[in-house]
Amino acid sequence: MESDTYRYACAILAIIALVYYAKEPSRPRTNWLGWLCMGWAIYVLARFAFIYVTTEHHDIGGSDWLFAFPLFFPILGIAFALYEREMEKVVAAFFVVALIMLGVTVALTIGTIATGVAVRPLVMNNQIHGAVACGLIFVMSTFWLLHYLTSPAAERRFARLAYVVSPLILVLCVIAIYGAKSKGVWLAMALTLPVLAVIGMRYIKVRARSGLVIACAITLLGVGLYAVRHNLDQTAGPTIKATASMFSGIVGSSNSADTITQTIQSGNTPVAMDERLQLWSNGWELFSSAPIFGWGNEWLERWRHTRYAHVSYTLLHNGYLEILVRFGLFGAFVMGLILASFIVFVCKAYRQGVIPRAAMHAYLVGIFFFALTLLSNSNNRLAIGESLALVTSAFACWCNLRLRPTEANVPDLQAAAR
């Protein structure tokens, strides 16, 4: 459900974790990654304040302060440690709620979906946000099911729940993503599903029944896609043709900017694609004028002087441009380093037996899918992206905590909480 509730949850969890962290006599020490996260956040806030004070109109940009969220990452890792014994229950409860929400919203819109009109899955501000949420739930639910299919030692009550809930979630997510008519999410899912299939095939070696599940899922998906092929072509066909024509022109032209301008001015370019090209052109113009450190919260004032300043939005509809325009290559490097470090810690946690294989794969494939959605939408500036960043970073910081020599302190934190 799209709201600001995740921010309050973040603050409450951070306060709880700080209290127990302060009480712990031999508390874990912050390592370089924790200091990097907090240092980056301080840089973002300090730069925001400096530009606000020194600019004539006291520029505040657009949601620029959200990029200071890494300040909370390390302490949320401690919060995760406090509740790690309950996580299997939390995950199960989440999927039960997700099933209910999907069931209700799909049931209410199934007639509309059948007519080919776009709908909003879950309770989201628009269909794109809902489709992204359904894609993430699809990925996570897949590995939730695979975990119990291939882990004989897993607790049976949760396994039985996953056997029933997960297949229903997967079916409902596919229907909802199709109904949302978000071409960017369709593309992200088209590239993610083969990755899921390849990884899923590796699980088959452990349990034959998981192979049957995957085979059935692929068959049903193929039949469903064939049944709605005409609607898929009607929705995505014009965009695909316009994109192919644009890239063909770029390859055959010495000036790619002219080709993009012609695509924007062409009457054959779909409205959504046309607006995105204008936004991306403006974004690239701003980035090119300040490539190293970006414009900070001054970018929105500069936006008014770009070539397509008349375009309806200032949400750039590309998550990477959102970073580059504000913080340049320096910001992209720091944020990329933080994410790469998180991935390394999660993979190490799996190799050392701290987390199950499915948890690592859910983390990696979930981020892969989300990274693809950023190509056509600024999901990192939306509730779905911000809350995902907080949760996945808390998980990665907890993995980092468990891998360090002070991991014996983690159960002490849990004991304090109890």
C-alpha positions in Angstrom: 0.0 0.0 0.0 1.6 3.3 -1.2 1.8 5.7 1.7 4.4 7.4 3.9 4.0 4.8 6.7 7.4 3.3 5.9 9.1 6.5 7.1 7.4 6.3 10.5 8.3 2.6 10.7 11.9 3.5 9.9 12.0 6.1 12.6 10.4 3.8 15.2 12.7 0.9 14.4 15.8 3.2 14.5 14.8 4.5 18.0 14.2 1.0 19.3 17.6 -0.2 17.9 19.4 2.9 19.3 18.0 2.2 22.8 19.2 -1.4 22.9 22.4 -0.5 21.2 23.2 2.1 23.8 22.4 -0.4 26.6 24.6 -3.1 25.3 27.9 -3.2 27.2 29.9 -4.8 24.4 28.1 -3.3 21.4 29.3 -3.9 17.8 31.5 -1.2 16.5 30.7 0.6 13.3 32.9 -0.4 10.4 33.9 1.5 7.2 30.6 0.8 5.4 28.6 2.1 8.3 30.7 5.3 8.4 30.4 5.6 4.6 26.6 5.4 4.7 26.4 8.0 7.5 29.1 10.2 5.9 27.2 10.2 2.6 24.0 11.2 4.4 25.7 14.0 6.2 27.2 15.2 2.9 23.7 15.2 1.3 22.2 17.2 4.2 25.1 19.6 4.5 25.1 20.3 0.7 21.3 20.8 0.8 21.6 23.3 3.6 24.4 25.2 1.9 22.6 25.5 -1.4 19.4 26.5 0.4 21.1 29.3 2.3 23.3 30.6 -0.5 20.8 30.6 -3.5 18.6 33.6 -4.1 15.3 31.7 -4.1 16.4 29.2 -1.4 16.3 26.3 -3.8 14.9 23.1 -2.3 15.0 20.9 -5.4 12.6 18.0 -5.5 12.7 15.3 -2.7 16.4 15.7 -2.6 16.6 15.0 1.1 15.4 11.4 0.5 18.9 10.6 -0.7 20.1 11.0 2.9 18.3 7.8 3.9 21.6 5.9 4.2 22.0 7.6 7.5 19.5 5.0 8.8 21.0 1.9 7.2 23.5 0.9 9.9 21.1 1.3 12.8 18.4 -0.6 10.9 20.9 -3.4 10.7 20.9 -3.5 14.5 17.0 -3.4 14.4 17.0 -6.4 12.1 19.3 -8.2 14.6 16.8 -7.6 17.4 14.0 -9.2 15.5 15.9 -11.8 13.4 14.4 -14.7 15.3 10.9 -13.5 14.2 11.8 -13.0 10.6 10.3 -16.3 9.3 7.0 -15.3 10.9 7.2 -11.8 9.5 7.9 -13.0 6.0 5.0 -15.5 6.2 2.7 -12.8 7.5 3.7 -10.4 4.8 2.9 -12.9 2.0 -0.5 -13.7 3.6 -1.3 -10.0 3.6 0.0 -9.6 0.1 -2.3 -12.5 -1.1 -5.3 -10.8 0.5 -4.5 -7.4 -1.0 -3.8 -8.9 -4.5 -6.9 -11.1 -4.3 -9.1 -8.1 -3.4 -7.7 -5.6 -5.9 -7.5 -8.2 -8.8 -11.1 -9.4 -8.1 -12.4 -5.8 -8.2 -10.7 -5.1 -11.5 -10.8 -8.4 -13.3 -13.6 -7.3 -15.6 -11.7 -4.1 -16.5 -8.5 -6.2 -17.1 -10.4 -8.5 -19.5 -11.4 -5.5 -21.6 -7.8 -4.4 -22.0 -8.1 -1.2 -20.0 -5.3 -0.4 -17.6 -5.9 -0.9 -13.8 -4.0 0.0 -10.6 -2.9 -3.2 -8.7 -2.9 -3.0 -4.9 -3.5 0.4 -3.4 -1.1 2.6 -5.4 -1.0 6.1 -6.8 -0.9 4.7 -10.4 -0.6 1.5 -12.3 3.2 1.8 -12.8 3.8 1.8 -9.0 1.4 -1.1 -8.5 3.1 -3.1 -11.3 6.5 -2.6 -9.7 5.2 -3.7 -6.4 3.7 -6.8 -7.9 7.0 -7.6 -9.7 8.9 -7.4 -6.5 6.3 -9.6 -4.7 6.5 -12.1 -7.6 10.3 -12.4 -7.3 10.3 -12.7 -3.5 7.4 -15.2 -3.4 9.2 -17.4 -6.0 12.2 -17.8 -3.7 10.0 -18.1 -0.6 8.4 -21.2 -2.3 11.7 -22.6 -3.6 13.2 -22.3 -0.2 10.6 -24.6 1.3 10.5 -26.9 -1.7 14.2 -27.5 -1.4 14.9 -27.3 2.4 13.8 -30.5 4.2 14.9 -29.1 7.5 12.6 -26.1 7.2 9.7 -25.8 9.6 6.8 -27.7 8.1 4.0 -25.3 9.1 5.6 -22.5 7.1 6.3 -24.8 4.3 2.7 -25.9 4.0 1.7 -22.2 4.0 4.1 -21.4 1.2 2.9 -24.3 -0.9 -0.6 -22.8 -0.8 0.0 -19.1 -0.7 2.9 -18.6 -3.1 1.4 -20.2 -6.2 -1.7 -18.0 -5.8 0.4 -14.9 -5.3 2.4 -15.7 -8.5 -0.8 -16.1 -10.6 -2.4 -12.9 -9.2 0.8 -10.9 -9.7 1.0 -11.9 -13.4 -2.6 -10.9 -13.9 -2.1 -7.6 -12.1 1.1 -6.8 -14.0 -0.6 -7.5 -17.2 -3.6 -5.4 -16.2 -1.4 -2.5 -15.2 -0.2 -2.0 -18.8 3.2 -0.7 -17.7 5.5 -1.3 -20.6 8.6 -0.6 -18.4 7.6 -3.2 -15.9 6.7 -5.6 -18.7 10.2 -5.2 -20.1 11.8 -5.6 -16.6 9.8 -8.8 -16.0 10.7 -10.1 -19.5 14.3 -9.8 -18.6 13.9 -11.0 -15.0 11.9 -14.2 -15.8 14.7 -15.9 -17.7 17.0 -15.2 -14.7 14.4 -16.7 -12.4 14.1 -19.7 -14.6 17.9 -20.3 -14.8 18.3 -20.0 -11.0 15.2 -22.1 -10.5 16.7 -24.9 -12.6 19.6 -25.0 -10.1 17.1 -25.8 -7.3 15.7 -28.7 -9.3 18.8 -30.7 -8.7 17.9 -30.8 -5.0 14.2 -31.6 -5.4 12.4 -33.0 -8.4 9.1 -31.5 -7.4 10.4 -28.0 -7.7 11.1 -28.8 -11.4 7.4 -29.7 -11.8 6.4 -26.4 -10.2 8.6 -24.4 -12.5 7.5 -26.3 -15.6 3.8 -25.7 -14.8 4.5 -22.1 -14.1 6.3 -21.6 -17.5 3.5 -23.4 -19.3 0.7 -21.4 -17.7 2.6 -18.2 -18.4 3.2 -19.1 -22.0 -0.5 -20.0 -22.5 -1.6 -16.7 -20.9 0.8 -14.6 -23.0 -0.5 -16.3 -26.2 -4.1 -15.6 -25.2 -3.5 -11.9 -24.7 -1.0 -11.4 -27.5 -3.2 -9.0 -29.4 -3.6 -6.7 -26.4 0.1 -6.8 -25.7 0.8 -5.8 -29.3 -1.8 -3.0 -29.1 -0.3 -1.6 -25.9 3.4 -2.0 -26.5 3.6 -2.2 -30.3 3.7 1.5 -31.1 6.4 2.1 -28.5 8.5 -0.8 -29.8 8.2 0.5 -33.4 9.1 4.1 -32.4 12.0 2.9 -30.3 13.3 0.6 -33.1 13.0 3.5 -35.6 14.9 5.9 -33.2 17.8 3.5 -32.6 18.0 2.7 -36.3 18.3 6.5 -36.9 20.9 6.8 -34.2 23.1 4.0 -35.7 22.8 5.5 -39.2 23.4 9.1 -38.1 26.4 11.1 -37.1 24.3 13.2 -34.7 22.2 11.1 -32.3 20.8 14.3 -30.7 19.1 15.2 -34.0 17.6 11.8 -34.3 16.1 12.0 -30.7 14.7 15.5 -31.5 13.1 14.1 -34.7 11.6 11.3 -32.6 10.2 13.8 -30.1 8.7 15.9 -32.9 7.3 12.9 -34.8 3.5 12.4 -34.7 4.1 8.6 -34.6 5.8 8.6 -31.2 3.4 7.6 -28.4 2.7 10.3 -25.9 4.3 8.5 -22.9 7.5 7.8 -24.9 7.6 11.4 -26.2 7.3 12.9 -22.7 10.0 10.5 -21.4 12.4 11.5 -24.2 11.9 15.2 -23.3 12.5 14.5 -19.6 15.6 12.5 -20.4 16.9 15.1 -22.7 16.5 17.8 -20.0 18.1 15.5 -17.5 21.1 14.8 -19.7 21.4 18.5 -20.4 21.6 19.2 -16.7 24.0 16.3 -16.0 26.3 17.4 -18.9 26.6 20.9 -17.5 27.7 19.6 -14.0 28.9 16.0 -14.5 31.2 15.5 -11.5 29.1 16.7 -8.5 25.7 17.5 -10.1 23.5 20.5 -9.2 22.2 19.4 -5.8 18.9 20.9 -4.9 19.6 23.7 -7.4 18.7 21.4 -10.2 15.0 22.3 -10.3 15.8 26.0 -10.8 18.1 25.1 -13.6 15.4 22.8 -15.1 13.4 25.9 -16.1 16.1 26.8 -18.6 16.3 23.4 -20.3 15.2 22.8 -23.9 11.9 21.0 -22.9 11.2 22.9 -19.7 7.5 23.0 -20.7 7.1 19.2 -20.2 4.5 18.3 -17.7 6.7 16.6 -15.1 9.9 17.1 -13.2 10.0 13.5 -12.1 12.7 12.3 -14.6 11.2 8.8 -15.1 14.7 7.4 -14.9 16.2 6.5 -11.6 19.8 6.9 -12.7 19.3 10.4 -14.1 17.7 11.3 -10.8 21.1 10.6 -9.1 23.3 12.0 -11.8 21.5 15.3 -12.1 21.7 15.9 -8.3 25.0 14.3 -7.4 26.9 13.7 -10.6 29.4 10.9 -11.1 30.7 11.3 -7.6 27.3 10.5 -6.1 26.7 7.7 -8.5 30.1 6.2 -7.5 29.4 6.5 -3.7 25.9 5.0 -4.0 27.1 2.3 -6.3 29.9 1.4 -3.9 27.4 1.1 -1.0 25.2 -1.1 -3.0 28.1 -3.3 -4.3 29.3 -3.7 -0.7 25.8 -4.8 0.4 25.7 -7.4 -2.3 29.2 -8.7 -1.3 28.1 -9.0 2.4 24.9 -10.8 1.5 26.7 -13.3 -0.7 29.3 -13.9 2.1 26.5 -14.4 4.6 25.1 -17.2 2.4 28.6 -18.8 1.9 29.1 -18.8 5.7 25.6 -20.3 6.4 24.2 -17.2 8.0 21.3 -17.0 5.5 19.7 -19.6 3.2 20.4 -19.7 -0.5 16.9 -18.5 -1.4 17.3 -15.4 0.8 20.4 -14.4 -1.2 18.8 -15.1 -4.5 15.7 -13.1 -3.5 17.9 -10.2 -2.6 19.9 -10.3 -5.8 17.1 -10.9 -8.2 14.8 -8.4 -6.5 17.5 -5.7 -6.9 18.1 -6.8 -10.5 14.4 -6.4 -11.3 14.1 -3.1 -9.5 17.2 -1.8 -11.3 15.6 -2.5 -14.6 12.4 -0.6 -13.7 14.6 2.4 -13.0 15.3 2.7 -16.7 11.9 4.0 -17.4 10.6 5.4 -14.1 12.0 7.1 -11.0 11.0 4.4 -8.6 13.8 5.2 -6.3 12.0 8.5 -5.5 8.7 6.7 -4.7 7.5 5.0 -1.6 8.1 1.6 -3.2 11.7 2.3 -3.9 12.5 4.1 -0.7 11.0 1.4 1.5 12.8 -1.3 -0.5 16.1 0.6 0.0 15.5 0.7 3.8 14.5 -3.0 4.1 17.2 -4.4 1.8 19.9 -2.2 3.3 18.9 -3.2 6.9 19.2 -6.9 5.8 22.6 -6.3 4.2 23.9 -4.4 7.3 22.7 -7.3 9.5 24.6 -9.7 7.3 27.7 -7.5 7.7 27.1 -7.5 11.4 26.8 -11.3 11.6 30.0 -11.8 9.5 32.2 -9.7 11.7 34.2 -11.0 14.8 31.6 -9.3 17.1 28.8 -11.4 15.8 28.5 -13.0 19.3 27.1 -9.6 20.4 24.0 -10.1 18.2 22.3 -12.7 20.4 23.1 -10.3 23.4 21.0 -7.6 21.7 18.2 -10.1 21.2 18.5 -11.1 24.9 18.3 -7.4 25.8 15.2 -7.0 23.7 13.5 -10.0 25.4 
